[in-house]
Amino acid sequence: SGNDNRFCGHYGWPCKTLEYALTQSSSATNPYQIGIISEYKLNSEQPLGINEETIKIQNSVVDAALVAPINSIILIEEDGKFTISNGTLQFIKITFSIDNKAAEGHVITGETGCTGIIITNCEINMTNDLLPILIGLVKLSSGTLTITNLIVKDVTISGESIIKVNEKAGDVDIIGSTFENISRSEGNGSVIEGYLGTSNGLITVAESNFTMCKVNTSEGLGGAIFLNILSGGESKYDLSGSQYSECDALYGKSLFINAYNLKSAVPLSSQTKIGAGSDEYEEANPYNLMGYDGTNTIAIPLYYVYTAVKNEIYHVNNAAKSYTVGSGNDNRFCGHYGWPCKTLEYALTQ
């Protein structure tokens, strides 16, 4: 069992706290390395950051020459969180098992001064499958974030997304990850919630699957991904490696983009950039990928944003009492047969 003393840190004689283990690791070469013996409980906030060094938190390894194939479990309870304000924090082969009473927020937070967060071969699960959790995995406000081979399955969360990227965060790379059966009851974007401005790095998603990712279908936007794009942030994302399946939301079942300028955020022929399916699929499923254009609160199918009006024939239709895709509405993307304008005058300007 864990005990903080000057000889601790061995697999068979571990320390009790991360703080003490870090002091023991200080004599080692960079990075500082902490091995987690499975079922380790974290129930208070853990501030981390050592100059510009790297802190590496990984699964337990008995023999340094061996790579243990099994993840170590960290139990996230009460106020258990990692906050990094200096240097880089790395997690390797860790399963974050989150209690439903763990305080809201995110398990890992990169604050001002954080250089980077790296999450590799990790998983998330819930300690109680019947009760939703209040806490997401990671929130980035500064530095970079690299996530590789993350598996998140069967998670019900109330007020947070799994990954939140704030304005002014650096590059975010999500690679080879799986998000399946994730349900968020409040807010937008069950997996990724991003706020992008001129000073952000690039959010990139590569070779990652989003299956049955949902938000509240009476008010939520972006079943899997929600992006809020300010002026100057239109080029700060690349979702070309996203695969969506059976996701759900009020608007944007898979993806919703709320953009200052939707035309700049989703230019003509940019379907690859947003991870769109075939033209036939997206035209037949207009609620799959949607967005707002500036202050206009009509949810616009992105298929009609990145696709030119066919044969330059601009269509009109009467408006419906309760707006639905296909009824007439005057906006700068209208004129398509499936997304017509409301008035002849506006269609002529188009």
MOUR-V845815 format. One record per residue. RES is the residue in one letter. SS is DSSP state (H for helix, E for strand, C for the rest). OMEGA is omega as a letter, one per 20 degrees, with the letter a starting at -180 (NA if undefined). D_LAST is the distance of its C-alpha to the last C-alpha in whole Angstrom. Layout:
<<RES | SS | OMEGA | D_LAST> <RES | SS | OMEGA | D_LAST>>
This chain:
<<S | C | a | 72> <G | C | r | 70> <N | C | a | 72> <D | C | r | 72> <N | C | a | 74> <R | C | r | 75> <F | C | a | 75> <C | C | r | 72> <G | C | r | 69> <H | C | r | 71> <Y | C | a | 70> <G | C | a | 73> <W | C | a | 73> <P | C | r | 70> <C | C | a | 69> <K | C | a | 68> <T | C | r | 65> <L | H | a | 62> <E | H | a | 63> <Y | H | r | 67> <A | H | r | 65> <L | H | r | 63> <T | H | r | 67> <Q | H | a | 68> <S | H | a | 66> <S | C | r | 66> <S | C | r | 68> <A | C | r | 66> <T | C | r | 64> <N | C | j | 60> <P | C | r | 59> <Y | E | a | 60> <Q | E | r | 61> <I | E | r | 61> <G | E | a | 62> <I | E | r | 61> <I | C | a | 64> <S | C | a | 62> <E | C | r | 62> <Y | E | a | 62> <K | E | r | 61> <L | E | a | 58> <N | C | r | 59> <S | C | a | 58> <E | E | a | 55> <Q | E | r | 56> <P | E | a | 55> <L | E | r | 55> <G | C | a | 55> <I | C | a | 57> <N | C | r | 57> <E | C | a | 54> <E | C | r | 56> <T | E | r | 55> <I | E | a | 56> <K | E | r | 56> <I | E | a | 56> <Q | E | r | 57> <N | E | a | 59> <S | C | r | 63> <V | C | a | 65> <V | C | a | 68> <D | C | a | 69> <A | C | a | 67> <A | C | a | 67> <L | C | r | 65> <V | C | a | 62> <A | C | a | 62> <P | C | a | 59> <I | C | r | 59> <N | C | r | 57> <S | E | a | 59> <I | E | r | 57> <I | E | r | 57> <L | E | a | 57> <I | E | a | 55> <E | C | r | 56> <E | C | a | 56> <D | C | a | 55> <G | C | a | 55> <K | E | r | 52> <F | E | r | 52> <T | E | a | 51> <I | E | a | 51> <S | C | a | 50> <N | C | r | 52> <G | E | a | 52> <T | E | r | 51> <L | E | a | 51> <Q | E | r | 51> <F | E | r | 52> <I | E | r | 53> <K | C | r | 54> <I | E | r | 54> <T | E | r | 53> <F | E | r | 52> <S | E | a | 53> <I | E | r | 52> <D | C | a | 54> <N | C | r | 52> <K | C | r | 54> <A | C | a | 53> <A | C | a | 51> <E | C | a | 47> <G | E | r | 45> <H | E | a | 45> <V | E | a | 48> <I | E | r | 48> <T | E | r | 46> <G | E | a | 45> <E | C | r | 46> <T | C | a | 46> <G | C | r | 48> <C | E | r | 47> <T | E | a | 47> <G | E | r | 46> <I | E | a | 46> <I | E | a | 47> <I | E | a | 47> <T | E | r | 49> <N | C | a | 50> <C | C | r | 50> <E | E | r | 49> <I | E | r | 48> <N | E | a | 50> <M | E | r | 51> <T | C | r | 55> <N | C | a | 54> <D | C | a | 52> <L | C | a | 52> <L | C | a | 51> <P | C | r | 48> <I | E | a | 48> <L | C | a | 46> <I | E | r | 46> <G | E | a | 44> <L | E | a | 45> <V | E | r | 43> <K | E | a | 41> <L | E | r | 41> <S | C | a | 40> <S | C | r | 42> <G | C | a | 43> <T | E | r | 42> <L | E | r | 42> <T | E | r | 43> <I | E | a | 43> <T | E | r | 44> <N | C | r | 45> <L | C | r | 45> <I | E | r | 45> <V | E | a | 44> <K | E | r | 45> <D | E | a | 46> <V | E | r | 45> <T | E | a | 44> <I | E | a | 43> <S | C | a | 42> <G | C | a | 41> <E | C | r | 40> <S | C | r | 38> <I | C | a | 40> <I | E | r | 39> <K | E | a | 37> <V | E | a | 36> <N | C | r | 36> <E | C | a | 34> <K | C | r | 36> <A | C | r | 38> <G | C | a | 38> <D | C | r | 37> <V | E | r | 37> <D | E | r | 38> <I | E | a | 38> <I | E | r | 40> <G | C | a | 41> <S | C | a | 41> <T | E | r | 41> <F | E | a | 40> <E | E | r | 41> <N | E | r | 41> <I | E | a | 40> <S | E | r | 40> <R | E | a | 39> <S | C | a | 39> <E | C | r | 38> <G | C | a | 35> <N | C | r | 32> <G | C | a | 32> <S | C | a | 36> <V | C | a | 36> <I | E | r | 34> <E | E | a | 33> <G | E | r | 32> <Y | E | a | 31> <L | E | r | 29> <G | C | a | 29> <T | C | a | 30> <S | C | r | 34> <N | C | r | 33> <G | C | a | 34> <L | C | r | 33> <I | E | a | 33> <T | E | r | 33> <V | E | a | 34> <A | E | r | 36> <E | C | a | 38> <S | E | a | 37> <N | E | r | 37> <F | E | a | 36> <T | E | r | 37> <M | E | r | 37> <C | E | a | 36> <K | E | r | 35> <V | E | a | 34> <N | C | a | 35> <T | C | r | 33> <S | C | a | 32> <E | C | a | 31> <G | C | a | 31> <L | E | r | 28> <G | C | a | 28> <G | C | r | 31> <A | C | a | 32> <I | E | r | 30> <F | E | r | 29> <L | E | r | 27> <N | E | a | 26> <I | E | r | 25> <L | C | r | 25> <S | C | a | 24> <G | C | a | 25> <G | C | a | 26> <E | C | a | 23> <S | C | a | 25> <K | C | r | 28> <Y | E | r | 28> <D | E | a | 29> <L | C | a | 29> <S | C | r | 29> <G | C | a | 33> <S | E | r | 32> <Q | E | a | 33> <Y | E | r | 32> <S | E | r | 34> <E | C | r | 34> <C | C | a | 33> <D | E | r | 32> <A | C | r | 30> <L | C | r | 28> <Y | E | a | 25> <G | C | a | 25> <K | C | r | 28> <S | C | a | 29> <L | E | r | 26> <F | E | r | 24> <I | E | r | 23> <N | E | a | 22> <A | E | r | 21> <Y | C | r | 20> <N | C | a | 17> <L | H | a | 16> <K | H | r | 14> <S | H | a | 17> <A | H | a | 20> <V | C | a | 18> <P | C | r | 16> <L | C | r | 15> <S | C | a | 18> <S | C | a | 20> <Q | C | r | 22> <T | C | a | 25> <K | C | a | 25> <I | C | r | 25> <G | C | a | 27> <A | C | r | 25> <G | C | r | 27> <S | C | r | 26> <D | H | a | 22> <E | H | a | 24> <Y | H | a | 25> <E | H | r | 23> <E | H | r | 20> <A | H | a | 23> <N | C | a | 24> <P | C | a | 21> <Y | C | a | 23> <N | C | a | 25> <L | E | a | 23> <M | E | r | 21> <G | E | r | 20> <Y | E | r | 19> <D | E | a | 16> <G | C | a | 18> <T | C | r | 19> <N | E | a | 17> <T | E | r | 20> <I | E | r | 18> <A | E | a | 19> <I | E | r | 16> <P | E | a | 17> <L | C | r | 17> <Y | H | a | 17> <Y | H | r | 13> <V | H | a | 13> <Y | H | a | 15> <T | C | r | 14> <A | C | r | 11> <V | C | a | 10> <K | H | r | 13> <N | H | r | 13> <E | H | r | 9> <I | C | a | 10> <Y | C | a | 7> <H | C | r | 10> <V | E | r | 11> <N | C | r | 14> <N | C | r | 17> <A | C | r | 18> <A | C | r | 21> <K | C | r | 24> <S | C | a | 24> <Y | C | r | 21> <T | C | r | 21> <V | C | a | 18> <G | C | r | 17> <S | C | a | 17> <G | C | r | 14> <N | C | a | 12> <D | C | r | 10> <N | C | a | 9> <R | C | r | 7> <F | C | a | 8> <C | C | a | 8> <G | C | r | 7> <H | C | r | 10> <Y | C | a | 13> <G | C | a | 15> <W | C | a | 13> <P | C | r | 11> <C | E | a | 9> <K | C | a | 12> <T | C | r | 11> <L | H | a | 10> <E | H | a | 9> <Y | H | r | 6> <A | H | r | 5> <L | H | r | 5> <T | H | r | 4> <Q | C | NA | 0>>
